[in-house]
Amino acid sequence: MASYIGRRKFLATLLGGAAAAWPLAARAQQPAMPVIGYLGPESPAVFASRVRAFRQGLGETGYAEGRNVAIEFRWAEGQHNRLPELAADLVGRQVAIIVAPGGAPGALAAKSATTTIPIVFEMGADPVAIGLVGNMNRPGGNLTGVSSLNVQVTPKRLEILHEVVPTAAEVAVLVNPTSPTTDSQLQNLQAAARAFSLQLHVLHASTERDFDAAFVTLLQLRAGGLVVASDGFFATHSEQLAALTVRHAVPAIHQSRDFAIAGGLMSYAGSFLESHRQAGVYTGRILKGDKPADLAVQRVTKVELFINLKTAKNLGITFPLSLLGRADQLIE
């Protein structure tokens, strides 16, 4: 009898230990949570609305940060020369995918850092023209992403500004000399200026310190308006640029709606929030198994025109009714 009871205790202990080990074994068999590397060119505060849009797109594919995916952020804080180092850090972290939003510099840095980890970019430039991918429909390699083609609509900003201030014979354009798209934008702007018989003055800024000097030159030139070229740095400093145009009473047009909301006269470009949302969707699809090489580069084809009527009144500008009718939002 004692022997029988001893055998029962031994079996109970054995089965109990096995049962306790089952949850541990099950957890060990679960795949590790994938990690997204987010290569931010600016600061978390500047990119807050864009990150929300990215998370929204990611959620549309069934992923939620902290539940079934993790995101490791690296921020360049506006110092684009740090992007290659940060991209290399994410590669060393062995993330599942790298997201490079906010323009060409981050995407080019990520491409230089890895040929194997999938990359999803978000930019306003033509990724074929800058050598990022070979084809929009079948990008090949380890990259795909979203382009709002804001660079292509830069001449349209000059056209809209000319509609608003038709008597201005001279107009200035603010460009970032470090941007890989500056030369092509200037060529297109010069062609548009000739078509409208306008003299175009080129101003340069690649850091915040350059803004004040550029506006001093702008006032000295007595230009009748300002076109801000498409650039990630200018996009994330839209409120600062808007404040300068208000302070110096300069009719200006920018790529970001934030510019017009902050008091700038106008903005015209594709939606940043939509392009970041689509980047989130593509990230989720790649995490589910899609190959970047097979995912066509998405185009944000809808452009937005924002007009600040309060600023127009302060500048003594009356908008043509035809232009007001085309506006997506009138800010009063």
Salt bridges, closest charged atoms under 4 A:
GLU42 OE2 - HIS80 NE2 3.80
GLU60 OE1 - ARG277 NH1 2.71
GLU65 OE1 - ARG55 NE 2.71
GLU72 OE1 - ARG74 NH2 2.81
GLU72 OE2 - ARG93 NE 2.60
ASP89 OD2 - ARG74 NE 2.54
GLU122 OE1 - HIS276 NE2 3.46
GLU159 OE2 - LYS156 NZ 3.14
GLU163 OE2 - ARG326 NH2 3.49
GLU170 OE1 - HIS201 NE2 2.64
GLU208 OE2 - HIS237 NE2 3.30
GLU274 OE2 - ARG277 NH2 2.79
ASP290 OD2 - ARG285 NE 2.90
ASP294 OD1 - ARG138 NH2 3.07
GLU304 OE2 - ARG257 NH2 2.64
ASP328 OD1 - LYS302 NZ 2.94
